[in-house]
Amino acid sequence: MTVRFVESSKLPTPFGVFEMHGFEDLVSGKEHVVLSMGDIGGVEPVLARIHSECLTGDALFSMRCDCGSQLQAAMQAIAEVGRGVIFYLRQEGRGIGLLNKIRAYHLQDAGADTVEANEALGFDADMRDYTMCRAMCDHLNISHVRLMTNNPRKVSALENIGITVDERMPLKTGQNSHNQKYLATKVGKLGHLLD
């Protein structure tokens, strides 16, 4: 197994107290966390979100994307039902890294969309990998989820690693005048469903 569990601890947040589970990818060296609340194991579908790290949106409140808003909405939804998980994966910039993301932003400032910018830098439009979620789900005894996402690729990715997605729940939040083109590109070029 290439992903190993490290440790768990309490994480008090404005939304409630989560349990934070740390995992290390032994191949890439990346560290990922899962935030959980309530009794998440078993066959009863658990409310879930796969969230790729977005320093600019999650921590710096960028309005170029909807990432930070989606993370907060997912945490709030889980807190409201008292049971759920967030897979927080270290895959900044759809897998290209923070500094390349800044380079992509520079190209977007000049008129490129998010896909064009990544491709101009020599990357695929989306380089994220979700296979590490299998080991995390095994450790936490998760087999069925109700997935909060607009990205059908995440649904397919979980199903391909043997996790049943009982329901895809849209997560429509964070739209503003600064990210209209970004969101339109996610729908038009990446197949996201903003229903």
SENU-740657 format. One record per residue: x, y, z of N, C-alpha, C in turn. Coordinates in nm, 3 decimals. Example, Ala and Ser with C-alpha at 12.3 -4.5 7.8 and 13.67 -1.06 7.14 Angstrom:
% residues 2
+---------+---------+---------+---------+---------+---------+---------+---------+---------+
|     npx |     npy |     npz |    capx |    capy |    capz |     cpx |     cpy |     cpz |
+---------+---------+---------+---------+---------+---------+---------+---------+---------+
|   1.319 |  -0.569 |   0.780 |   1.230 |  -0.450 |   0.780 |   1.320 |  -0.330 |   0.780 |
|   1.285 |  -0.225 |   0.708 |   1.367 |  -0.106 |   0.714 |   1.290 |   0.003 |   0.787 |
+---------+---------+---------+---------+---------+---------+---------+---------+---------+
% end
This chain:
% residues 195
+---------+---------+---------+---------+---------+---------+---------+---------+---------+
|     npx |     npy |     npz |    capx |    capy |    capz |     cpx |     cpy |     cpz |
+---------+---------+---------+---------+---------+---------+---------+---------+---------+
|   0.085 |  -0.119 |   0.000 |   0.000 |   0.000 |   0.000 |   0.089 |   0.124 |   0.000 |
|   0.057 |   0.220 |  -0.086 |   0.141 |   0.339 |  -0.099 |   0.096 |   0.456 |  -0.012 |
|  -0.019 |   0.444 |   0.051 |  -0.068 |   0.550 |   0.140 |  -0.083 |   0.492 |   0.279 |
|  -0.021 |   0.558 |   0.377 |  -0.030 |   0.506 |   0.513 |  -0.089 |   0.609 |   0.607 |
|  -0.168 |   0.558 |   0.702 |  -0.226 |   0.642 |   0.806 |  -0.116 |   0.682 |   0.904 |
|  -0.119 |   0.808 |   0.950 |  -0.017 |   0.857 |   1.044 |  -0.077 |   0.876 |   1.183 |
|  -0.178 |   0.963 |   1.196 |  -0.237 |   0.990 |   1.327 |  -0.366 |   1.067 |   1.310 |
|  -0.447 |   1.072 |   1.417 |  -0.571 |   1.150 |   1.419 |  -0.571 |   1.245 |   1.537 |
|  -0.645 |   1.355 |   1.523 |  -0.659 |   1.451 |   1.632 |  -0.789 |   1.527 |   1.614 |
|  -0.832 |   1.595 |   1.719 |  -0.949 |   1.682 |   1.710 |  -0.913 |   1.809 |   1.635 |
|  -1.008 |   1.864 |   1.558 |  -0.989 |   1.990 |   1.490 |  -1.114 |   2.077 |   1.510 |
|  -1.110 |   2.165 |   1.611 |  -1.224 |   2.256 |   1.630 |  -1.229 |   2.358 |   1.517 |
|  -1.345 |   2.381 |   1.460 |  -1.363 |   2.479 |   1.352 |  -1.488 |   2.562 |   1.382 |
|  -1.510 |   2.670 |   1.308 |  -1.634 |   2.746 |   1.328 |  -1.760 |   2.664 |   1.298 |
|  -1.744 |   2.552 |   1.227 |  -1.859 |   2.469 |   1.190 |  -1.884 |   2.357 |   1.290 |
|  -1.790 |   2.331 |   1.378 |  -1.800 |   2.223 |   1.474 |  -1.665 |   2.154 |   1.487 |
|  -1.660 |   2.053 |   1.572 |  -1.535 |   1.982 |   1.596 |  -1.528 |   1.861 |   1.503 |
|  -1.426 |   1.862 |   1.419 |  -1.399 |   1.750 |   1.328 |  -1.286 |   1.666 |   1.386 |
|  -1.276 |   1.544 |   1.339 |  -1.159 |   1.460 |   1.364 |  -1.072 |   1.472 |   1.239 |
|  -0.944 |   1.502 |   1.256 |  -0.852 |   1.517 |   1.143 |  -0.761 |   1.395 |   1.139 |
|  -0.763 |   1.323 |   1.026 |  -0.684 |   1.201 |   1.007 |  -0.574 |   1.230 |   0.906 |
|  -0.450 |   1.210 |   0.943 |  -0.337 |   1.237 |   0.855 |  -0.291 |   1.112 |   0.782 |
|  -0.263 |   1.129 |   0.653 |  -0.214 |   1.020 |   0.568 |  -0.092 |   1.068 |   0.491 |
|   0.000 |   0.976 |   0.465 |   0.119 |   1.008 |   0.387 |   0.123 |   0.919 |   0.264 |
|   0.143 |   0.981 |   0.148 |   0.162 |   0.908 |   0.024 |   0.310 |   0.875 |   0.015 |
|   0.343 |   0.748 |   0.025 |   0.483 |   0.706 |   0.031 |   0.555 |   0.718 |  -0.103 |
|   0.480 |   0.733 |  -0.212 |   0.541 |   0.749 |  -0.344 |   0.572 |   0.896 |  -0.372 |
|   0.470 |   0.982 |  -0.356 |   0.488 |   1.124 |  -0.388 |   0.545 |   1.203 |  -0.270 |
|   0.531 |   1.150 |  -0.149 |   0.573 |   1.224 |  -0.030 |   0.470 |   1.326 |   0.016 |
|   0.358 |   1.337 |  -0.055 |   0.255 |   1.434 |  -0.018 |   0.178 |   1.388 |   0.104 |
|   0.134 |   1.484 |   0.182 |   0.056 |   1.458 |   0.303 |  -0.087 |   1.503 |   0.278 |
|  -0.182 |   1.415 |   0.305 |  -0.324 |   1.444 |   0.284 |  -0.395 |   1.428 |   0.418 |
|  -0.512 |   1.491 |   0.431 |  -0.593 |   1.472 |   0.551 |  -0.737 |   1.441 |   0.514 |
|  -0.803 |   1.374 |   0.605 |  -0.946 |   1.354 |   0.596 |  -1.006 |   1.415 |   0.722 |
|  -1.104 |   1.500 |   0.704 |  -1.181 |   1.554 |   0.817 |  -1.308 |   1.472 |   0.827 |
|  -1.336 |   1.423 |   0.946 |  -1.458 |   1.345 |   0.964 |  -1.537 |   1.399 |   1.082 |
|  -1.666 |   1.373 |   1.077 |  -1.755 |   1.409 |   1.187 |  -1.858 |   1.298 |   1.202 |
|  -1.881 |   1.255 |   1.324 |  -1.981 |   1.153 |   1.350 |  -1.932 |   1.013 |   1.317 |
|  -2.025 |   0.919 |   1.320 |  -1.997 |   0.779 |   1.292 |  -2.001 |   0.758 |   1.141 |
|  -1.886 |   0.747 |   1.077 |  -1.879 |   0.747 |   0.931 |  -1.866 |   0.608 |   0.869 |
|  -1.836 |   0.506 |   0.947 |  -1.813 |   0.373 |   0.892 |  -1.941 |   0.301 |   0.855 |
|  -1.924 |   0.192 |   0.783 |  -2.036 |   0.106 |   0.750 |  -2.091 |   0.130 |   0.611 |
|  -2.206 |   0.065 |   0.583 |  -2.263 |   0.070 |   0.449 |  -2.360 |   0.187 |   0.429 |
|  -2.402 |   0.251 |   0.535 |  -2.489 |   0.368 |   0.522 |  -2.411 |   0.480 |   0.455 |
|  -2.459 |   0.534 |   0.340 |  -2.382 |   0.636 |   0.268 |  -2.350 |   0.756 |   0.357 |
|  -2.225 |   0.800 |   0.348 |  -2.179 |   0.913 |   0.428 |  -2.164 |   1.035 |   0.336 |
|  -2.208 |   1.151 |   0.385 |  -2.192 |   1.275 |   0.312 |  -2.043 |   1.302 |   0.296 |
|  -1.997 |   1.330 |   0.173 |  -1.853 |   1.340 |   0.149 |  -1.822 |   1.446 |   0.045 |
|  -1.700 |   1.498 |   0.056 |  -1.644 |   1.587 |  -0.047 |  -1.498 |   1.550 |  -0.068 |
|  -1.457 |   1.542 |  -0.193 |  -1.315 |   1.534 |  -0.227 |  -1.274 |   1.675 |  -0.263 |
|  -1.180 |   1.730 |  -0.189 |  -1.140 |   1.870 |  -0.210 |  -0.990 |   1.876 |  -0.232 |
|  -0.950 |   1.924 |  -0.349 |  -0.808 |   1.942 |  -0.376 |  -0.763 |   2.076 |  -0.321 |
|  -0.649 |   2.074 |  -0.254 |  -0.593 |   2.194 |  -0.193 |  -0.595 |   2.312 |  -0.289 |
|  -0.636 |   2.428 |  -0.239 |  -0.635 |   2.552 |  -0.315 |  -0.594 |   2.662 |  -0.219 |
|  -0.465 |   2.684 |  -0.205 |  -0.417 |   2.785 |  -0.111 |  -0.483 |   2.920 |  -0.137 |
|  -0.491 |   2.958 |  -0.264 |  -0.546 |   3.090 |  -0.297 |  -0.692 |   3.101 |  -0.257 |
|  -0.771 |   2.998 |  -0.281 |  -0.913 |   3.003 |  -0.248 |  -0.945 |   2.966 |  -0.105 |
|  -0.877 |   2.862 |  -0.054 |  -0.909 |   2.811 |   0.080 |  -0.856 |   2.902 |   0.191 |
|  -0.736 |   2.956 |   0.172 |  -0.672 |   3.033 |   0.280 |  -0.660 |   3.182 |   0.252 |
|  -0.652 |   3.219 |   0.123 |  -0.629 |   3.360 |   0.089 |  -0.755 |   3.426 |   0.033 |
|  -0.866 |   3.356 |   0.033 |  -0.998 |   3.410 |  -0.001 |  -1.008 |   3.461 |  -0.144 |
|  -0.934 |   3.398 |  -0.236 |  -0.940 |   3.437 |  -0.377 |  -1.081 |   3.425 |  -0.430 |
|  -1.118 |   3.520 |  -0.513 |  -1.247 |   3.517 |  -0.581 |  -1.233 |   3.472 |  -0.726 |
|  -1.111 |   3.425 |  -0.764 |  -1.088 |   3.374 |  -0.899 |  -1.151 |   3.237 |  -0.917 |
|  -1.177 |   3.168 |  -0.807 |  -1.232 |   3.033 |  -0.813 |  -1.348 |   3.023 |  -0.714 |
|  -1.402 |   2.904 |  -0.701 |  -1.509 |   2.879 |  -0.604 |  -1.466 |   2.778 |  -0.497 |
|  -1.335 |   2.751 |  -0.490 |  -1.283 |   2.645 |  -0.404 |  -1.307 |   2.670 |  -0.255 |
|  -1.267 |   2.786 |  -0.206 |  -1.284 |   2.815 |  -0.064 |  -1.429 |   2.811 |  -0.022 |
|  -1.514 |   2.866 |  -0.107 |  -1.657 |   2.867 |  -0.079 |  -1.713 |   2.725 |  -0.076 |
|  -1.666 |   2.639 |  -0.168 |  -1.712 |   2.500 |  -0.170 |  -1.666 |   2.425 |  -0.045 |
|  -1.542 |   2.449 |  -0.002 |  -1.492 |   2.383 |   0.118 |  -1.576 |   2.421 |   0.239 |
|  -1.603 |   2.550 |   0.253 |  -1.683 |   2.596 |   0.366 |  -1.825 |   2.541 |   0.360 |
|  -1.884 |   2.540 |   0.241 |  -2.020 |   2.487 |   0.226 |  -2.025 |   2.338 |   0.262 |
|  -1.922 |   2.264 |   0.223 |  -1.917 |   2.122 |   0.256 |  -1.904 |   2.100 |   0.407 |
|  -1.817 |   2.178 |   0.470 |  -1.802 |   2.166 |   0.616 |  -1.933 |   2.200 |   0.686 |
|  -2.001 |   2.303 |   0.640 |  -2.129 |   2.343 |   0.699 |  -2.233 |   2.234 |   0.681 |
|  -2.240 |   2.176 |   0.560 |  -2.339 |   2.070 |   0.533 |  -2.316 |   1.949 |   0.622 |
|  -2.189 |   1.912 |   0.639 |  -2.156 |   1.798 |   0.725 |  -2.193 |   1.828 |   0.870 |
|  -2.161 |   1.949 |   0.914 |  -2.193 |   1.987 |   1.052 |  -2.343 |   1.984 |   1.075 |
|  -2.421 |   2.023 |   0.975 |  -2.567 |   2.027 |   0.991 |  -2.626 |   1.887 |   1.008 |
|  -2.570 |   1.788 |   0.937 |  -2.621 |   1.651 |   0.953 |  -2.546 |   1.573 |   1.060 |
|  -2.431 |   1.626 |   1.102 |  -2.354 |   1.563 |   1.210 |  -2.275 |   1.440 |   1.169 |
|  -2.261 |   1.418 |   1.037 |  -2.193 |   1.296 |   0.990 |  -2.141 |   1.319 |   0.849 |
|  -2.010 |   1.304 |   0.832 |  -1.955 |   1.319 |   0.698 |  -1.804 |   1.324 |   0.697 |
|  -1.748 |   1.332 |   0.574 |  -1.603 |   1.336 |   0.556 |  -1.564 |   1.432 |   0.445 |
|  -1.448 |   1.492 |   0.462 |  -1.386 |   1.571 |   0.356 |  -1.246 |   1.517 |   0.335 |
|  -1.220 |   1.472 |   0.212 |  -1.086 |   1.429 |   0.173 |  -1.014 |   1.554 |   0.123 |
|  -0.915 |   1.601 |   0.199 |  -0.842 |   1.722 |   0.160 |  -0.708 |   1.677 |   0.102 |
|  -0.700 |   1.685 |  -0.032 |  -0.587 |   1.629 |  -0.105 |  -0.491 |   1.739 |  -0.150 |
|  -0.362 |   1.713 |  -0.135 |  -0.259 |   1.812 |  -0.169 |  -0.231 |   1.808 |  -0.319 |
|  -0.320 |   1.868 |  -0.397 |  -0.310 |   1.869 |  -0.542 |  -0.338 |   2.010 |  -0.594 |
|  -0.259 |   2.103 |  -0.548 |  -0.278 |   2.245 |  -0.583 |  -0.282 |   2.267 |  -0.734 |
|  -0.371 |   2.355 |  -0.777 |  -0.376 |   2.394 |  -0.918 |  -0.410 |   2.281 |  -1.012 |
|  -0.505 |   2.195 |  -0.973 |  -0.539 |   2.075 |  -1.051 |  -0.418 |   1.987 |  -1.074 |
|  -0.327 |   1.988 |  -0.977 |  -0.212 |   1.898 |  -0.981 |  -0.084 |   1.958 |  -1.035 |
|  -0.082 |   2.088 |  -1.070 |   0.040 |   2.146 |  -1.129 |   0.127 |   2.216 |  -1.025 |
|   0.077 |   2.235 |  -0.904 |   0.155 |   2.298 |  -0.799 |   0.131 |   2.448 |  -0.790 |
|   0.168 |   2.505 |  -0.677 |   0.138 |   2.645 |  -0.648 |   0.209 |   2.743 |  -0.742 |
|   0.339 |   2.724 |  -0.764 |   0.411 |   2.821 |  -0.847 |   0.365 |   2.815 |  -0.992 |
|   0.337 |   2.696 |  -1.042 |   0.283 |   2.685 |  -1.177 |   0.141 |   2.741 |  -1.184 |
|   0.069 |   2.732 |  -1.075 |  -0.064 |   2.792 |  -1.071 |  -0.054 |   2.944 |  -1.084 |
|   0.046 |   3.003 |  -1.019 |   0.066 |   3.148 |  -1.032 |   0.102 |   3.182 |  -1.177 |
|   0.185 |   3.099 |  -1.239 |   0.216 |   3.119 |  -1.381 |   0.089 |   3.110 |  -1.467 |
|   0.004 |   3.013 |  -1.435 |  -0.123 |   2.998 |  -1.508 |  -0.213 |   3.119 |  -1.486 |
|  -0.216 |   3.169 |  -1.364 |  -0.293 |   3.291 |  -1.335 |  -0.244 |   3.408 |  -1.421 |
|  -0.112 |   3.419 |  -1.437 |  -0.055 |   3.526 |  -1.518 |  -0.106 |   3.516 |  -1.663 |
|  -0.110 |   3.393 |  -1.716 |  -0.162 |   3.373 |  -1.851 |  -0.312 |   3.404 |  -1.858 |
|  -0.383 |   3.372 |  -1.750 |  -0.526 |   3.405 |  -1.746 |  -0.548 |   3.556 |  -1.741 |
|  -0.458 |   3.626 |  -1.671 |  -0.467 |   3.772 |  -1.668 |  -0.455 |   3.832 |  -1.808 |
|  -0.384 |   3.760 |  -1.895 |  -0.363 |   3.806 |  -2.033 |  -0.472 |   3.755 |  -2.128 |
|  -0.570 |   3.679 |  -2.077 |  -0.684 |   3.639 |  -2.159 |  -0.707 |   3.490 |  -2.174 |
|  -0.612 |   3.405 |  -2.137 |  -0.632 |   3.261 |  -2.148 |  -0.735 |   3.214 |  -2.046 |
|  -0.805 |   3.105 |  -2.079 |  -0.890 |   3.045 |  -1.976 |  -0.805 |   2.947 |  -1.896 |
|  -0.863 |   2.887 |  -1.795 |  -0.785 |   2.802 |  -1.704 |  -0.728 |   2.678 |  -1.774 |
|  -0.800 |   2.622 |  -1.869 |  -0.751 |   2.506 |  -1.943 |  -0.639 |   2.549 |  -2.037 |
|  -0.660 |   2.656 |  -2.113 |  -0.559 |   2.706 |  -2.205 |  -0.429 |   2.740 |  -2.132 |
|  -0.441 |   2.798 |  -2.013 |  -0.322 |   2.836 |  -1.936 |  -0.243 |   2.713 |  -1.894 |
|  -0.310 |   2.612 |  -1.842 |  -0.240 |   2.490 |  -1.802 |  -0.171 |   2.425 |  -1.922 |
|  -0.242 |   2.419 |  -2.033 |  -0.186 |   2.355 |  -2.152 |  -0.070 |   2.436 |  -2.209 |
|  -0.077 |   2.569 |  -2.202 |   0.034 |   2.653 |  -2.250 |   0.160 |   2.630 |  -2.167 |
|   0.143 |   2.589 |  -2.042 |   0.257 |   2.560 |  -1.955 |   0.306 |   2.416 |  -1.970 |
|   0.242 |   2.340 |  -2.059 |   0.285 |   2.203 |  -2.085 |   0.218 |   2.097 |  -2.001 |
|   0.107 |   2.133 |  -1.936 |   0.034 |   2.039 |  -1.850 |  -0.099 |   2.000 |  -1.914 |
|  -0.154 |   1.888 |  -1.869 |  -0.290 |   1.855 |  -1.905 |  -0.384 |   1.951 |  -1.834 |
|  -0.508 |   1.958 |  -1.881 |  -0.606 |   2.048 |  -1.820 |  -0.629 |   2.015 |  -1.673 |
|  -0.628 |   1.886 |  -1.639 |  -0.650 |   1.843 |  -1.500 |  -0.564 |   1.720 |  -1.475 |
|  -0.466 |   1.734 |  -1.386 |  -0.370 |   1.626 |  -1.359 |  -0.393 |   1.559 |  -1.223 |
|  -0.507 |   1.585 |  -1.163 |  -0.531 |   1.529 |  -1.030 |  -0.554 |   1.378 |  -1.035 |
|  -0.518 |   1.313 |  -0.926 |  -0.532 |   1.169 |  -0.910 |  -0.607 |   1.145 |  -0.779 |
|  -0.705 |   1.056 |  -0.782 |  -0.786 |   1.032 |  -0.662 |  -0.767 |   0.890 |  -0.607 |
|  -0.671 |   0.815 |  -0.661 |  -0.657 |   0.676 |  -0.618 |  -0.619 |   0.663 |  -0.471 |
|  -0.554 |   0.765 |  -0.414 |  -0.517 |   0.757 |  -0.273 |  -0.638 |   0.751 |  -0.180 |
|  -0.754 |   0.789 |  -0.231 |  -0.875 |   0.785 |  -0.149 |  -0.913 |   0.643 |  -0.110 |
|  -0.872 |   0.543 |  -0.188 |  -0.904 |   0.404 |  -0.155 |  -0.848 |   0.364 |  -0.019 |
|  -0.719 |   0.392 |   0.002 |  -0.657 |   0.357 |   0.130 |  -0.720 |   0.434 |   0.245 |
|  -0.756 |   0.559 |   0.220 |  -0.819 |   0.640 |   0.324 |  -0.957 |   0.584 |   0.359 |
|  -1.033 |   0.548 |   0.256 |  -1.165 |   0.490 |   0.280 |  -1.154 |   0.356 |   0.353 |
|  -1.057 |   0.274 |   0.314 |  -1.037 |   0.146 |   0.383 |  -1.007 |   0.169 |   0.530 |
|  -0.918 |   0.264 |   0.560 |  -0.881 |   0.290 |   0.699 |  -1.002 |   0.337 |   0.780 |
|  -1.088 |   0.418 |   0.718 |  -1.202 |   0.476 |   0.789 |  -1.330 |   0.395 |   0.773 |
|  -1.319 |   0.278 |   0.705 |  -1.433 |   0.187 |   0.687 |  -1.548 |   0.254 |   0.611 |
|  -1.513 |   0.329 |   0.505 |  -1.613 |   0.396 |   0.421 |  -1.628 |   0.318 |   0.291 |
|  -1.751 |   0.281 |   0.258 |  -1.774 |   0.209 |   0.132 |  -1.879 |   0.277 |   0.043 |
|  -1.964 |   0.362 |   0.102 |  -2.070 |   0.429 |   0.028 |  -2.069 |   0.578 |   0.064 |
|  -2.082 |   0.664 |  -0.038 |  -2.084 |   0.807 |  -0.012 |  -2.197 |   0.875 |  -0.089 |
|  -2.237 |   0.989 |  -0.035 |  -2.319 |   1.087 |  -0.106 |  -2.222 |   1.201 |  -0.134 |
|  -2.178 |   1.216 |  -0.257 |  -2.066 |   1.301 |  -0.290 |  -2.109 |   1.442 |  -0.329 |
|  -2.060 |   1.541 |  -0.255 |  -2.085 |   1.681 |  -0.286 |  -1.983 |   1.725 |  -0.390 |
|  -2.027 |   1.737 |  -0.515 |  -1.936 |   1.777 |  -0.623 |  -2.016 |   1.819 |  -0.744 |
|  -1.952 |   1.902 |  -0.826 |  -2.005 |   1.937 |  -0.958 |  -1.926 |   1.865 |  -1.067 |
|  -1.825 |   1.788 |  -1.026 |  -1.729 |   1.728 |  -1.119 |  -1.758 |   1.578 |  -1.136 |
|  -1.815 |   1.539 |  -1.251 |  -1.846 |   1.396 |  -1.270 |  -1.721 |   1.308 |  -1.270 |
|  -1.603 |   1.367 |  -1.296 |  -1.478 |   1.288 |  -1.293 |  -1.452 |   1.234 |  -1.152 |
|  -1.490 |   1.309 |  -1.050 |  -1.470 |   1.261 |  -0.912 |  -1.561 |   1.143 |  -0.883 |
|  -1.683 |   1.147 |  -0.935 |  -1.775 |   1.034 |  -0.918 |  -1.715 |   0.909 |  -0.982 |
|  -1.670 |   0.922 |  -1.106 |  -1.609 |   0.809 |  -1.177 |  -1.485 |   0.759 |  -1.105 |
|  -1.403 |   0.852 |  -1.056 |  -1.278 |   0.814 |  -0.988 |  -1.308 |   0.729 |  -0.866 |
|  -1.406 |   0.768 |  -0.785 |  -1.439 |   0.688 |  -0.667 |  -1.496 |   0.552 |  -0.707 |
|  -1.585 |   0.552 |  -0.804 |  -1.643 |   0.425 |  -0.846 |  -1.535 |   0.332 |  -0.903 |
|  -1.437 |   0.388 |  -0.972 |  -1.328 |   0.307 |  -1.029 |  -1.239 |   0.243 |  -0.923 |
|  -1.236 |   0.300 |  -0.802 |  -1.156 |   0.240 |  -0.694 |  -1.243 |   0.161 |  -0.596 |
|  -1.369 |   0.139 |  -0.633 |  -1.455 |   0.051 |  -0.555 |  -1.537 |   0.117 |  -0.447 |
|  -1.550 |   0.250 |  -0.450 |  -1.635 |   0.320 |  -0.355 |  -1.767 |   0.350 |  -0.425 |
|  -1.878 |   0.312 |  -0.365 |  -2.009 |   0.334 |  -0.425 |  -2.054 |   0.478 |  -0.400 |
|  -2.087 |   0.547 |  -0.509 |  -2.142 |   0.683 |  -0.499 |  -2.293 |   0.669 |  -0.514 |
|  -2.364 |   0.676 |  -0.402 |  -2.508 |   0.657 |  -0.402 |  -2.581 |   0.780 |  -0.456 |
|  -2.516 |   0.897 |  -0.445 |  -2.580 |   1.020 |  -0.491 |  -2.472 |   1.125 |  -0.515 |
|  -2.488 |   1.201 |  -0.625 |  -2.405 |   1.319 |  -0.647 |  -2.488 |   1.441 |  -0.608 |
|  -2.433 |   1.518 |  -0.518 |  -2.505 |   1.635 |  -0.470 |  -2.435 |   1.761 |  -0.521 |
|  -2.505 |   1.844 |  -0.600 |  -2.442 |   1.966 |  -0.653 |  -2.394 |   2.056 |  -0.539 |
|  -2.287 |   2.127 |  -0.565 |  -2.232 |   2.220 |  -0.467 |  -2.212 |   2.354 |  -0.539 |
|  -2.320 |   2.427 |  -0.550 |  -2.320 |   2.553 |  -0.625 |  -2.308 |   2.669 |  -0.527 |
|  -2.190 |   2.726 |  -0.524 |  -2.163 |   2.836 |  -0.431 |  -2.042 |   2.914 |  -0.480 |
|  -2.030 |   3.037 |  -0.437 |  -1.909 |   3.114 |  -0.465 |  -1.904 |   3.183 |  -0.599 |
|  -2.014 |   3.189 |  -0.673 |  -2.011 |   3.258 |  -0.801 |  -2.000 |   3.409 |  -0.778 |
|  -1.915 |   3.473 |  -0.859 |  -1.899 |   3.618 |  -0.849 |  -1.847 |   3.672 |  -0.982 |
|  -1.834 |   3.801 |  -0.992 |  -1.793 |   3.863 |  -1.119 |  -1.649 |   3.828 |  -1.158 |
|  -1.567 |   3.785 |  -1.063 |  -1.427 |   3.754 |  -1.092 |  -1.407 |   3.611 |  -1.145 |
|  -1.504 |   3.523 |  -1.122 |  -1.483 |   3.383 |  -1.163 |  -1.584 |   3.333 |  -1.266 |
|  -1.656 |   3.423 |  -1.332 |  -1.755 |   3.381 |  -1.432 |  -1.691 |   3.301 |  -1.545 |
|  -1.578 |   3.348 |  -1.599 |  -1.512 |   3.278 |  -1.709 |  -1.456 |   3.144 |  -1.660 |
|  -1.401 |   3.143 |  -1.539 |  -1.347 |   3.021 |  -1.480 |  -1.457 |   2.915 |  -1.468 |
|  -1.572 |   2.952 |  -1.415 |  -1.682 |   2.857 |  -1.399 |  -1.736 |   2.811 |  -1.534 |
|  -1.745 |   2.904 |  -1.631 |  -1.791 |   2.867 |  -1.764 |  -1.696 |   2.768 |  -1.829 |
|  -1.566 |   2.784 |  -1.806 |  -1.467 |   2.691 |  -1.860 |  -1.480 |   2.555 |  -1.795 |
|  -1.505 |   2.550 |  -1.664 |  -1.524 |   2.422 |  -1.596 |  -1.641 |   2.346 |  -1.656 |
|  -1.747 |   2.418 |  -1.690 |  -1.865 |   2.354 |  -1.751 |  -1.835 |   2.316 |  -1.896 |
|  -1.785 |   2.411 |  -1.974 |  -1.769 |   2.391 |  -2.117 |  -1.656 |   2.299 |  -2.157 |
|  -1.544 |   2.303 |  -2.085 |  -1.426 |   2.225 |  -2.125 |  -1.395 |   2.107 |  -2.033 |
|  -1.441 |   2.112 |  -1.908 |  -1.409 |   2.006 |  -1.812 |  -1.530 |   1.923 |  -1.772 |
|  -1.648 |   1.958 |  -1.826 |  -1.767 |   1.877 |  -1.805 |  -1.833 |   1.889 |  -1.669 |
|  -1.800 |   1.996 |  -1.594 |  -1.863 |   2.013 |  -1.464 |  -2.012 |   2.040 |  -1.479 |
|  -2.088 |   2.001 |  -1.380 |  -2.234 |   2.014 |  -1.382 |  -2.275 |   2.117 |  -1.279 |
|  -2.305 |   2.237 |  -1.322 |  -2.350 |   2.341 |  -1.229 |  -2.502 |   2.351 |  -1.230 |
|  -2.566 |   2.237 |  -1.196 |  -2.712 |   2.234 |  -1.196 |  -2.765 |   2.271 |  -1.060 |
+---------+---------+---------+---------+---------+---------+---------+---------+---------+
% end
